[in-house]
Structures are given as C-alpha cells and as structure tokens.
Amino acid sequence: MDRRLLPGRRALAVAVFVLCVAGAARGGTLPRGCAAKLDTRLVAVVLAGSPEPVSAWVSFADKGETDPADLVRRLAEAAAALDPHARARRLRAGVTPLVDELDLPVHAPYLESLRAQGVVTYGVSRWFNRVAVRATGAQLAAVAGLDCVAHVAPVERAERMRDAPGADLDAAAAAVAAASAPRAAAAFSYGLTEAQLTQIGVPALHDSGYTGAGVRICVLDDGFNYYAAHAALQGADVLATRDFVRGQDDPTDLTASVGFRHGTETFSCIAGNQPGRYVGTAPGATFLLGRTEDTATETRVEMVYWGMGAEWADSAGADIISSSLGYYSFDSPETSYVYADMDGHTTVISRAAEIAASKGILVVNSAGNEGSKTWHYIIAPADVHGDSLIAVGAVNSSGTVASFSSYGPTADGRVKPDLAARGVAAWTALPADTGYTQLSGTSFSCPLTAGLVACVMQARPRWAPALVIRALRKTASQADSPDDRVGYGIPDGAAVLLWTPDTASAPDLPPLSLGLRLTGPNPITPAAPVTRVSFGAGAALGTPRLRVFDAQGRLVVSDLPGSRNPGAATEGLPLTATWDGRDESGRLLRPGLYLITLEAGGHRSTVRVVSLR
C-alpha cells in the first residue's frame, strides 16, 4: 500500500492531526490512531502539551514504494549507484542480495511532511527507516497522526565509555629511550611504537609490504583536532571527514575546551607515519574520519550519531569501522541497559553494528573500560557476535590483562572480548602539531587491532571479513583456550600470514562450525513464493534453531519448520527449511527485508531475504 501523503490522503491526515491535538489540549485520552503509534513514554508529554522540545525517533511505515515492481526498480537503482569500493567489499563478503531495502533512502516526501509541521530533524537513518527529531508535545501528536508514520519513540541518551586514568601506566612508560631506538635490521624504524606493534606481529606484515594500502578504514570518535597538521599524520590519506554532531564536514574545533582530542589519539594509532619516531599499524590505508561523540555534553551522548556514522561508512566504501566508543547507561528517567541486554542484538547501537557487518564491513570496537567498576562487563556494541565484530580488550607491555578491561562473556554466553592488544601506556599522538603521549584504555587497543586487520585484508584480498576474523582467532595466543578477559588472546600478524583456511572438512557449508546458506529464490515473488535455506551445526553445538526477523529486529517466526533428516543434527549434515513470507499465524507479511537467523550453542549466522509478495 502506498503510504505517501498524496492529495487524496492529505485531508485525512489533517483530520487525524486535529483530533490528536484537540485530545492533547483537553488533557484527555488520545484517539486510537495516535495512541497506537506513540511510545508509552511519550504519551504523557503529548497529553500535557509540553512546549519544551524533546528528542524522538519517528519511524516510517515503508520507503515510499507504490508496489512490488516499484520496489524492484528502486533496488536496481540503488545497486547501480553503489560506490565501486563498496560494491567490491560486498562481493568479497558474499553479501546476498547485493542491495536490499536497507540501502534505500528515507522517502523524501515523508521528511517534508514532518518539516511542514515545524518539526526540527537532526538525524536520518536509512537502515532503520526513521528520523531523529526535536518536537513539542503538540508536534509529536501531529507527527503520530501522519499516515506515513509507523511509530514515535524517545531517542535514547547514553553514557559513553570513559578512558582509564593515567595511574594505570605500567613500568614500560619509563623505558622511552629503549622504545624509541630504531631497529637496525628492519625496513621500518618504529621509534616509540615498536613494542606495541611487535606485540601483535605487525612488523612481519609491514616487512612483507602490507601496510593497509587499498583498504578503507572509518574511524568513529569524538573529534580530530590537528589530524592533518601533526607531524605523524600529515601524510595520511584521508578520503573524507564528517561531524555528525554539528551536521558539517569539518570534525575539528580548536576553540573547544573539551573534546576533539580522542579521535586524533585513536587515529594516530593506525595512521601515524613519522619514521624513526612514531609509526601506526596501517599507515598505508585510506581513512574516513567521523565525529559521532559529543564530549561537550560531558557523559551524555545520543547514539543516533554512531548509527549515522556507520551508514556513512557503508556508503563511502569503508572496509573497516574502528570505534573506540561504547554505551551502557542512560539519563534519568530512562531505564538503563542491564547485563542481560548485552546479547548482541538488543541495543540500538549493536543492531546498527550488525547491519554494518551484514553489508560486508568488519567492525572493530573497544570492549570497554568497566572491568574494575560496578558494571564490570563489556558494553554495546562490543557484544555483537564475534563473526561480525571484533571486541578488543587491553593488555600491558608484557601481555598481562589490564584491570580496567571489561569482562566477558556476553549475556548469552559467547566469548568476549574476542582479542586483546596494548591498551596500557599505549603511545599516541598529542592532539597538537607535534608531540606524543602515553594513554590507557581499550580505546587504544581497538585502533591498533583495526590497523592489523587492514594489513591482513591487503595481504589476503579474497578473504571475507568472517575469514579474516577466523584467521586472527586461530593464530592468537589463546586460540585453544579463550577466556572472558582477552578472548582468543593477543593476535599475531606473522602467524596469520602463514595460516591456511581449513575448509576441506566441510565442503557443503561455510568454513565455520555453524553454517547457513540461501539456496532458494531471493526475492520471494508471486511467481516464486517460497525460498529455501541450507543450514547445519557441529555436533558439539547441539540442535540448530531457525528464526525469522523483520528489518527492525522484531521476531515474526520463532521456529521455522524445515525438512529434517533425523540424524542430520548430530551428524553435522546440512538441513533444509523453507519460508513463504508468512508469520507463524499464516498471515502474509508486508513486502520488505527479512532476516533468517540460525542459532546454536551461542553462535549465530544470518541471511537476508526480500519479500515482494
């Protein structure tokens, strides 16, 4: 059904708007059409007619498609418009279909309908098909009355991860002279960074000619003062910059009393290139710098910006997102996340990271600095499944885990963090035109690892992100005995270069213990109304379970029936299942994107299906 505000519908929308506002003005009960769309946390705001603007997400019912044929046409246009680097990344990662409904922009007339009500918009998400607005109670009532609007809910405001205090610097900080000495026999003279790069095997990659060249890394952080002026960063290949907090391209502010430092510090861990003094893990890579953190608000930040940054990274062809950010608690009166929410797909930022991974981006994120605090555990989005996101813990120069490094596992029992790197007294550039300092936190072990990943991607250009992650795990220091402090351990770039994928034992499934593959039509159409999946799991993982979710993460089928060989689950043989675009009650679902998810033994794999029925 076409939900756009066409002339014939405009009168109906206006009538609903009048009823909503009138109900709010009387302080009475909202008409059903408005109440059903408003999150319960906003009903009181609307009924009170609050003149103070509040932040809210306005979710739309569709992308403006008029019928299935129109959707197919729009998807074809989106495929043709893909950035060439993004296309290559998706093909390498085996993304199927190459584009889907998440790639379509939010329908412009829907945005205009909000502006016509005087609503101020400050963030748009094509992945979640929604827009962040600041609006009064009366305006929220008007928005809820629009036919194109599906739901209106508060924007979550979160407390971000804080870096560890300087007191955590270890004894290595006193050995500056030794660390600064160049290596006589090496192709690179690392200076201050030699120890932190050697710890994760980066010199072997550099000496083999792999410095991240041809790989695009998007760094999402709090600002990048002096990113182009510092002696170690002047030659960095920066493709584009964006400040999502202020809505502009320049992510710097030399007049700011707080913020705009952390991004430069983490960026330097990857991009630094002042031979003999300071070299990062992937100085040959190409970079996108996105400011998504608003430090000026002290401990509060709206996670909408991170999602916008991830969508930008996708559009610009980023292969890797390096994010030294994480969130877990909210402003009062919002209810904070609890550990049970750290399951990889509950928090809004984790869902955004999952979508980024589904587009072929390898996300590297700090595990968190909560290990010695009350919270204790990893924070979002570090909880995303390890075949999609690498959560990085922190160790010191001798490989001992830092006390502040957040603990795993995830709430559903998966190994976290995934890997660990130097996060105690790590060398970074000072956010000025020269100089260096030592800082502590998983904020710095994260970019060190992201740069290592970039070098591996250059060395093994045919490897999909999941295989890159697998190689790093299989060759890390605790590959056979992962734990809840450093996961699979400290990675080793030299060992990755010698590693060969062990795929011969499972010819019918991906090279993992859990496999899911789409074998039927995609999209589902009236002419081809059923699709099929092939799936299986290793005997140690137990019986696999198939579920279907819509693009917003809502469960539509809790147990997808399939054709099962009674002994297949224990023998590890492939199973098959079919889906016809209906929910558990047999009702045909509306056209759109759906996710078929396989789960077993705490592991998860997903394929995307478009239904045009």
Number of C-alpha atoms within 10 A of each C-alpha: 12 14 18 23 19 10 8 8 13 15 12 15 19 15 12 22 23 15 19 28 24 17 20 24 15 12 14 11 13 21 16 9 16 25 20 14 21 23 15 13 13 19 21 14 20 26 22 16 21 17 13 10 17 16 19 21 23 27 22 23 18 23 24 22 18 13 13 17 11 12 20 17 12 19 19 14 13 18 17 12 11 18 16 13 18 21 21 15 24 23 17 15 21 15 18 17 16 16 21 24 23 20 20 19 16 22 18 11 14 24 18 13 17 21 14 10 14 13 20 16 18 16 17 22 23 18 23 19 23 26 22 22 24 19 22 21 24 25 23 32 32 23 29 26 27 27 21 24 20 18 19 28 19 19 18 20 21 20 19 24 23 17 19 22 11 13 10 17 19 16 12 16 17 10 10 12 10 13 19 18 15 17 14 8 7 12 12 16 22 27 21 27 23 25 20 26 25 16 19 24 20 28 24 19 24 22 12 12 15 24 28 27 18 17 25 25 33 31 32 28 31 27 29 28 26 22 28 17 14 22 19 25 27 17 16 20 17 19 13 15 19 21 24 24 22 13 13 11 14 18 24 22 15 14 8 11 9 13 21 26 24 23 28 28 28 28 29 31 30 33 33 29 24 19 15 17 21 26 27 30 33 32 28 26 23 22 24 23 29 31 28 30 27 24 19 14 12 11 16 18 23 21 21 25 26 26 27 21 26 29 23 18 26 27 18 19 25 27 29 29 28 27 28 28 26 25 26 23 20 19 14 8 7 14 10 17 17 12 16 10 18 25 22 26 19 17 21 20 23 25 21 24 32 21 21 25 26 19 29 27 30 30 28 28 33 33 39 36 29 22 19 14 12 7 16 17 28 32 35 31 33 33 33 30 26 23 20 23 28 30 33 38 38 34 28 25 19 12 18 14 21 27 19 25 31 30 27 27 21 25 18 16 12 21 25 30 34 34 31 35 29 33 32 34 24 30 27 27 27 20 23 17 16 13 14 18 14 18 24 28 30 36 34 33 30 33 32 32 31 28 30 29 29 30 28 27 23 19 19 15 14 14 17 21 25 20 18 21 21 18 24 27 25 19 22 24 21 17 17 12 9 19 18 19 29 31 27 25 29 28 28 24 27 19 17 23 17 9 13 8 12 10 12 8 8 15 8 15 19 16 17 16 16 22 24 25 21 20 14 17 17 19 22 21 18 11 8 14 16 18 20 17 20 19 26 30 29 19 18 12 18 16 16 20 18 22 17 27 18 18 19 15 15 11 15 19 20 13 11 18 14 15 9 12 13 9 9 15 21 16 13 21 18 20 20 18 18 17 20 17 26 17 17 13 8 10 9 13 16 14 21 22 18 24 21 21 17 23 21 20 18 15 19 20 19 18 18 23 26 22 25 22 20
